[in-house]
Amino acid sequence: MENSLGKLFTITSFGESHGKCVGVVIDGCPAGLPLTLEDIQKEVDKRRPGGSVASTTRAEEDKVEILSGIFNGHTTGAPICLLTWNRDADSSAYERIRFTPRPGHADYTAFVKYGGFNDFRGGGRFSGRITATFVMAGAVAKKLLSTIGVEILAHTIEIGGVRSEIRTFDEIRKIVELNPLKCADPEAAKAMLMLIEQARGTNDSLGGTIEGMALNLPAGLGEPVFDTMEGDLAKALFAIPAVKGVEFGAGFSVSGKRGSENNDPFTVRNGQIVTTTNNAGGILGGISNGMPLVLRVAVKPTPSIAQEQETVDMATVINAEVEVKGRHDACIVPRAVPVVESMMAVTLCDFAMRAGLIPRVIE
């Protein structure tokens, strides 16, 4: 397995869904960054189940512990180790379906790749539970990016076909945490919630779309041709287990545009070179161009549904059926919003350090 991400700001994630804990080691974080447990905890809390019909009933406290790298309220320059204990895991439902892989999950592929030695409980290493470690790392990355004025925002823009109205950055900041779906359009959020209730009522689930943005990102970040801005961001975002698609700016719609429609004309505004539109999503040639970085992430419906589904018995290699019991989200989208922010932050922090914008010691 490759469990590390980044070149200078490097994170290594560890743990399984039903193991003792999940955690992350962050290497390369500069010394002197003011950082407290509360800074990290407030980000992790955004990922916890929101108490709505969309969320799982698994009630992990997700209390973060700092094992190293932070002393007297500042980073020391040593590796930072953060973890949270798994205290509410119930593996009984997984023992019963040990050899009947759940459709839509990595049960079969993990079994084949690791010869059956993988931890299958709750999806093990392939569970959404590991994204708690991404958010811990993201909290540190966000704090570092704030030292150069970069802000990361993400919000739910679509669930089950219901799409939110376009909102300003200020509206997103103010509204996104005011409803459990993390949607900046309250009316759309109500309609989304009704759809989720209907899906849960039929033992089904829904997917959706998250939009992520980076504001005040300086021009010139990115390392073409293989470590492009889009490439590294996509790699980080695809590490989120439920993500099945990533697009930047106008995304797939560019295939139906003319060049005259898709090109972003340059102009000078307040002494700065900017573009009048942002179809490129803030990236040209794999390098940030100084405009807001805009991307969208497609999140699949939660595959754990309490409907009878066709599968196989891997022990006997015959056809079988499986009905997934346990505690699962009817829609994972809202809980993935802070994870998208975090993976964006980790990637952009690494790029900023590679460009020399963040020093080794924060004065």
Buried (B, 14 or more C-beta within 10 A) or exposed (E): EEBEBBEBBBBBBBBBBBBEBBBBBBBBBBBBBEBEBEBBBEBBBBBBBBEBBBBBEBEBEBEBEBEEBBEEEBBBBEBBBBBBBBEEBEBEBBEEBBBBBBBBBBBBEBBEEBEEEBBBBBBBBBBBBBBBBBBBBBBBBBBBBBBBEBBBBBBBBBBBEBBBEEBEEEBBBEBBBEBBBBBBBEEBBEBBBEBBEBBBEEEBBBBBBBBBBBBEBBBEBBBEEEBBBBBBBBBBBBBBBBBEBBBBBBBEEBEEEEEEEBBBEEEEEEEEEBBEEBBBBBBBEBBBBBBBBBBBBBBBBBBBBBEEBEBBBBEEEEEBEBBBBBBBBBBBBBBBBBBBBBBBBBBBBBBBBBBEBBEEEBE
